[in-house]
Amino acid sequence: MLNDHSPQAHDIMLLWWWMLGAGAVVLLGALAMLLIGYITRKRPGLPFFGTRESVPQIMVLVFGIAIPAVVLVVLFAVADVYLVGKTSPPSPKSTAMTIHVIGRQWWWEVDYPGTGVVTANEIHIPTRTRINVVATTGDVIHSFWVPSLNRKIDMIPGRLNRVLLYASNPGAYRGQCSQFCGLEHARMALWVFAQPKAQFEAWLHGQERLAAKPSTNAERLGEAYFLSDQCASCHTIAGTPARGDVGPNLTHVGSRATLAALTIPNTPYWMSKWIANPQAIKPGVQMPDLGVPPAQIKDIVAYLESLK
Amino acid sequence: MATVITPAGQRHVERLEKIWAPRAGVLGWLMTTDHKRIGIMYFFTALAFFGAGGVEAEIIRTQLMTPNNHLIGPQAYDEVFTMHGITMIFLFVIPMTTGAFGNYLLPLMIGARDMAFPRMNALSYWVYLASGLFMYYSLANGHAPNAGWFDYVPLAERAFDPGNNIDFYGYGLIFNGISSTMASINFIVTIFKMRAPGMSLNRMPLFCYAFLATSLALLFALPSLTVACIFLELDRELGFHFYDPHFGGDPLLWQNLFWIFGHPEVYIIILPAFAIATAIIPTFSHRRMVAFPLVALAEILVAFLGFGVWVHHMLTVGFATIVYVYFTAASLIITIPSAIQIFSWIATIVSGKPQFKTPLLFICGFIVYFIIGGLSGITLAAIPFDQQVHDSYYVVAHFHFVIFGAAVFPILGGMYFWFPKVTGKMYRERWGQVSFWLTALGTMVTFMPMHIVGIIGMPRRNWTYPSGLGWAGYNLSETIGAYILLAGLLTIFANLAWSLWRGEPAGNDPWGGDTLEWSTTSPPPVYNYPVIPTVSSPYPMWDTADRERDNRRLERGEGLMELGHQTPSSTVQDAELEEVLEMPSSSIWPLLTAASLTAVFASLVLTHYWIAAGFVVVLGCTLIGWHWESLSRHGVMAYEQEAHA
């Protein structure tokens, strides 16, 4: 968040620096007073003012009531009246597109309404576009937070919360669940990929397509294993009979940067390790150790990685 | 000036000694109703739980020392961080401040011979001990609560947490709340009714104001937590749907109920720290508190305002902005009573002749850390900033500066301050100062970097974190700090333990203190004061004429109240003597009542409801036994036997 990449995050940071400055003045002032107390510890009374009893009392009134009252009113006006609008949920009229993000133990489902695109653990957005993120949960409370773009919003059962997502520049911005959601709360992260509009459109069109047909022998075998094994009961691959809705949609899994919500990179090596023994990599994850024979894993990985 | 006992007074003292003589041996401790003994038991129990919570903290910090560390896995981590929170709040800070400091000191400060309800006082201790052991039993079994001390639903519901981990939380906190409720009722009545004649409200020490405020807040905040836990257990055990949106419930109901308790709780934790500060500062600054009435008012106001700000814990749940604006405005207002107190402490120190002995050093550390924690608290009342750093390590930094820096530092300073009174021995000053600087340094190195790592995006409650995000250096510093802190705390306890064994005799009043407890012997006799003290200002020990008068009254045998376990009761406002109370003597019933209550909760957590009902009947029987027993006066009977002989 110290590296802000949106006007919202920038304003919040600016507010922080001002508050830090004002706070430093208060703290240093108090430390200076205590230091004066130490230096004049042998003499009663205050330096310059002597032992007049009214002076320390006035000190309490000024520093304890008058100055805080003024500073707090200013802070309230700036932060809670003026700036609060910058981070409040966007009015749907002011946004160019809507993305649904659903928190699940312990990954993120990302839907692009109206396009049929469903992906996981990464959100692609066009730069310089106001996006309305509708956040909710499939199980317990999670919290959606991409610090360098904007504030967070909790994902609560029975509620549809909204938050603005806006990126000034192209880039990859890391986000992470910030409400404790159980065993693997620590490994529930996501990427926001902000791309120039044309690139984003190309990505979206790619995702709208059904899954690629297997082209090599290994991929064909892999698809067959995938559909006949337990895989299909939890995962969806559009264009195949796999229609499970427990785990992430794998239609274009080969195009993703990571697996298991940023736990491991999406490479054939890691994907095989994951299929062989997910509980060793992310203990507690919903995907069980399925005991797939290594030869089959090789083909399944070849198939899944071909789903760009 | 301290009490001088002449031969004429000695006769009366001997009589009082006989009347109040405690039962010998272990049974004497199990049956005690003496607020000082109960305070000491609270102290050591809370200290043991502080040790447990401290070990948990070191485990957390060691696990987070490096990225991708595997010292413990997520399952153990979740139990450890949950128990750390529960322990430090419910089993250490509150029992240590109200239970140990309050119990031991409050009756002494108001010139009473005991708390208003001595047997209920014993019962609150036994219930506290049992509830702590109840919750720790779950940890020993590997079934400790694991959804955080805030225990948000639906994560804490049966569907997502099928073991009985959370049941130990739900029942444990209801159980623990019974103890705190009794303690706060006891404090309120004691403060209002048991003050020595002459100690009108405006002459009551600030220490007592803070305890009054804390007790009132505790009494009114706890029902909300109890209700929340009852709903939770109904959901978990009997399939109710208080928190389930699919059946018309709402998970935010838990959050509202929890924080309606949870925010006043923050002030319940911090007010006794203010109390200790207002006792130590005038003593070592050798002057009266600056702006006394304003500080008294601020203490009460903080407790009251604390009830109107709970939604600032929920600024990211998606309520309408206007709700947040109201609650953050209310939160900002609390800054003012806090600032009044901070600057009256500073003004008192600066305008006095401060003697920077260990207790005052801890209070200076407290002032600085309270300012840091208070300022970061103000930043969290800026809605956009809070929504950014909410549930990040920034918040962890904030509340550790408040709870450790501001609430625990005065506890540590208070341990040094009253050590001579409680033990009759002096601690080692030089080692005391070393322990302060170590503890202060450790606090800074542990908690300061958490602000930064939170702002750059590290969320709380993570059992591990990846490398390459710039978090590792800060985390390593925090871990090093945690061990410096440990060294500081161990130095304190080593110093006190050594001094208990080898310390110089302290005398009645080693500091020139301002409140009544310094007028009696160290340690104080069971009956606290041979003569009920005369009070004409909030600084009774500095009114030498009053103390001399007490000595003359002892010689003449006036104001002794020596016809049994007697103590005066006075009017609420002006503290005019109303009647002389007969205090109950030691009794085994509080312990038996606590034991049967424990059996009730143990059966509940095992879902043996009929057995639980059986133990409720047993509980009723112990209460009957309790009230059947007359105020049989062990001491008085001994005295009367002697008179007949």
Interface residues (C-beta under 8 A of the other chain):
Chain A: M1 L2 Q8 A9 D11 I12 L15 W16 M19 L20 G23 V26 L27 A30 L31 M33 L34 I36 G37 Y38 T40 R41 K42 R43 P44 G45 L46 T51 V55 P56 Q57 M59 V60 L61 F63 G64 I65 P68 A69 L72 L75 F76 V78 A79 D80 V81 L83 V84 G85 K86 T87 S88 P89 Q105 D139 V140 I141 S143 W145 P147 S148 N150 R151 K152 I153 D154 I156 P157 G158 R159 N161 R162 R174 Q176 C177 S178 Q179 F180 C181 G182 L183 E184 H185 A186 R187 A189 L262 P283 G284
Chain B: G73 P74 Q75 D78 A147 G148 Y152 P154 L155 F160 D244 P245 H246 D250 P251 L252 H286 R287 V290 A291 L294 T316 V317 G318 T321 Y324 V325 T328 A329 L332 I333 T335 I336 A339 I340 Q341 I342 F343 S344 I346 A347 T348 I349 V350 S351 G352 K353 P354 Q355 F356 C364 I367 V368 I371 I372 L375 S376 I378 T379 A381 A382 I383 P384 F385 Q387 Q388 V389 H390 D391 S392 I455 I456 G457 P459 R460 R461 N462 W463 T464 Y465 P466 L469
